[in-house]
Amino acid sequence: MPNIKSAKKRVKTMRVRTLRNAAIKSSVKTAIRRSNEALVQAGPEGSVDELNRAFSTVDRAARKGVIHKNQAARRKSRLARRANKAAQAE
Protein backbone atom coordinates (compact mmCIF):
# COMPACT_ATOMS: atom_id res chain seq x y z
CA MET A 1 0.00 0.00 0.00
CA PRO A 2 1.42 3.40 -0.90
CA ASN A 3 2.15 5.92 1.82
CA ILE A 4 2.86 8.98 -0.31
CA LYS A 5 -0.09 11.05 -1.46
CA SER A 6 0.94 11.11 -5.13
CA ALA A 7 1.42 7.33 -5.11
CA LYS A 8 -2.11 6.93 -3.74
CA LYS A 9 -3.41 9.07 -6.61
CA ARG A 10 -1.48 6.94 -9.11
CA VAL A 11 -3.13 3.79 -7.72
CA LYS A 12 -6.55 5.39 -8.24
CA THR A 13 -5.81 6.41 -11.82
CA MET A 14 -4.32 3.03 -12.64
CA ARG A 15 -7.50 1.32 -11.45
CA VAL A 16 -9.58 3.54 -13.73
CA ARG A 17 -7.23 2.98 -16.67
CA THR A 18 -7.14 -0.76 -16.12
CA LEU A 19 -10.93 -0.90 -16.27
CA ARG A 20 -10.98 1.27 -19.39
CA ASN A 21 -8.32 -0.83 -21.09
CA ALA A 22 -10.16 -4.05 -20.26
CA ALA A 23 -13.37 -2.67 -21.73
CA ILE A 24 -11.63 -1.55 -24.93
CA LYS A 25 -9.81 -4.89 -25.32
CA SER A 26 -13.11 -6.68 -24.85
CA SER A 27 -14.76 -4.55 -27.53
CA VAL A 28 -11.89 -5.34 -29.91
CA LYS A 29 -12.32 -9.07 -29.34
CA THR A 30 -16.08 -8.79 -29.80
CA ALA A 31 -15.72 -6.84 -33.04
CA ILE A 32 -13.29 -9.43 -34.43
CA ARG A 33 -15.56 -12.29 -33.40
CA ARG A 34 -18.60 -10.61 -35.00
CA SER A 35 -16.64 -10.00 -38.18
CA ASN A 36 -15.62 -13.66 -38.36
CA GLU A 37 -19.18 -14.80 -37.69
CA ALA A 38 -20.54 -12.48 -40.39
CA LEU A 39 -17.97 -13.84 -42.81
CA VAL A 40 -19.15 -17.38 -42.18
CA GLN A 41 -22.88 -16.58 -42.26
CA ALA A 42 -23.25 -13.81 -44.85
CA GLY A 43 -20.20 -14.42 -46.99
CA PRO A 44 -17.59 -11.88 -48.09
CA GLU A 45 -20.04 -9.32 -49.51
CA GLY A 46 -22.35 -9.41 -46.50
CA SER A 47 -19.55 -9.05 -43.97
CA VAL A 48 -18.04 -5.81 -45.31
CA ASP A 49 -19.81 -3.64 -42.70
CA GLU A 50 -18.66 -5.84 -39.83
CA LEU A 51 -15.13 -5.90 -41.23
CA ASN A 52 -15.05 -2.09 -41.38
CA ARG A 53 -16.43 -1.90 -37.84
CA ALA A 54 -13.73 -4.27 -36.62
CA PHE A 55 -11.01 -2.24 -38.38
CA SER A 56 -12.33 0.93 -36.76
CA THR A 57 -12.43 -0.65 -33.30
CA VAL A 58 -8.90 -2.01 -33.61
CA ASP A 59 -7.60 1.35 -34.84
CA ARG A 60 -9.32 3.15 -31.97
CA ALA A 61 -7.72 0.81 -29.43
CA ALA A 62 -4.29 1.41 -30.96
CA ARG A 63 -4.83 5.17 -31.02
CA LYS A 64 -5.69 5.14 -27.31
CA GLY A 65 -2.60 3.08 -26.53
CA VAL A 66 -4.51 0.05 -25.31
CA ILE A 67 -2.84 -2.18 -27.90
CA HIS A 68 0.39 -1.59 -29.81
CA LYS A 69 0.15 -0.24 -33.35
CA ASN A 70 1.88 -3.35 -34.73
CA GLN A 71 -0.61 -5.58 -32.95
CA ALA A 72 -3.42 -3.55 -34.48
CA ALA A 73 -1.87 -3.93 -37.92
CA ARG A 74 -1.46 -7.66 -37.41
CA ARG A 75 -5.07 -8.14 -36.32
CA LYS A 76 -6.38 -6.12 -39.26
CA SER A 77 -4.14 -8.04 -41.64
CA ARG A 78 -5.46 -11.37 -40.38
CA LEU A 79 -9.05 -10.20 -40.77
CA ALA A 80 -8.43 -8.91 -44.28
CA ARG A 81 -6.57 -12.06 -45.29
CA ARG A 82 -9.42 -14.21 -44.06
CA ALA A 83 -12.00 -12.07 -45.90
CA ASN A 84 -9.97 -12.18 -49.13
CA LYS A 85 -9.56 -15.93 -48.87
CA ALA A 86 -13.34 -16.34 -48.47
CA ALA A 87 -13.96 -14.03 -51.44
CA GLN A 88 -11.64 -16.09 -53.66
CA ALA A 89 -13.30 -19.32 -52.58
CA GLU A 90 -16.64 -18.14 -53.98
C-alpha positions in Angstrom: 0.0 0.0 0.0 1.4 3.4 -0.9 2.1 5.9 1.8 2.9 9.0 -0.3 -0.1 11.1 -1.5 0.9 11.1 -5.1 1.4 7.3 -5.1 -2.1 6.9 -3.7 -3.4 9.1 -6.6 -1.5 6.9 -9.1 -3.1 3.8 -7.7 -6.5 5.4 -8.2 -5.8 6.4 -11.8 -4.3 3.0 -12.6 -7.5 1.3 -11.4 -9.6 3.5 -13.7 -7.2 3.0 -16.7 -7.1 -0.8 -16.1 -10.9 -0.9 -16.3 -11.0 1.3 -19.4 -8.3 -0.8 -21.1 -10.2 -4.1 -20.3 -13.4 -2.7 -21.7 -11.6 -1.6 -24.9 -9.8 -4.9 -25.3 -13.1 -6.7 -24.9 -14.8 -4.6 -27.5 -11.9 -5.3 -29.9 -12.3 -9.1 -29.3 -16.1 -8.8 -29.8 -15.7 -6.8 -33.0 -13.3 -9.4 -34.4 -15.6 -12.3 -33.4 -18.6 -10.6 -35.0 -16.6 -10.0 -38.2 -15.6 -13.7 -38.4 -19.2 -14.8 -37.7 -20.5 -12.5 -40.4 -18.0 -13.8 -42.8 -19.2 -17.4 -42.2 -22.9 -16.6 -42.3 -23.3 -13.8 -44.9 -20.2 -14.4 -47.0 -17.6 -11.9 -48.1 -20.0 -9.3 -49.5 -22.3 -9.4 -46.5 -19.6 -9.1 -44.0 -18.0 -5.8 -45.3 -19.8 -3.6 -42.7 -18.7 -5.8 -39.8 -15.1 -5.9 -41.2 -15.1 -2.1 -41.4 -16.4 -1.9 -37.8 -13.7 -4.3 -36.6 -11.0 -2.2 -38.4 -12.3 0.9 -36.8 -12.4 -0.7 -33.3 -8.9 -2.0 -33.6 -7.6 1.4 -34.8 -9.3 3.1 -32.0 -7.7 0.8 -29.4 -4.3 1.4 -31.0 -4.8 5.2 -31.0 -5.7 5.1 -27.3 -2.6 3.1 -26.5 -4.5 0.0 -25.3 -2.8 -2.2 -27.9 0.4 -1.6 -29.8 0.1 -0.2 -33.3 1.9 -3.3 -34.7 -0.6 -5.6 -32.9 -3.4 -3.6 -34.5 -1.9 -3.9 -37.9 -1.5 -7.7 -37.4 -5.1 -8.1 -36.3 -6.4 -6.1 -39.3 -4.1 -8.0 -41.6 -5.5 -11.4 -40.4 -9.0 -10.2 -40.8 -8.4 -8.9 -44.3 -6.6 -12.1 -45.3 -9.4 -14.2 -44.1 -12.0 -12.1 -45.9 -10.0 -12.2 -49.1 -9.6 -15.9 -48.9 -13.3 -16.3 -48.5 -14.0 -14.0 -51.4 -11.6 -16.1 -53.7 -13.3 -19.3 -52.6 -16.6 -18.1 -54.0 
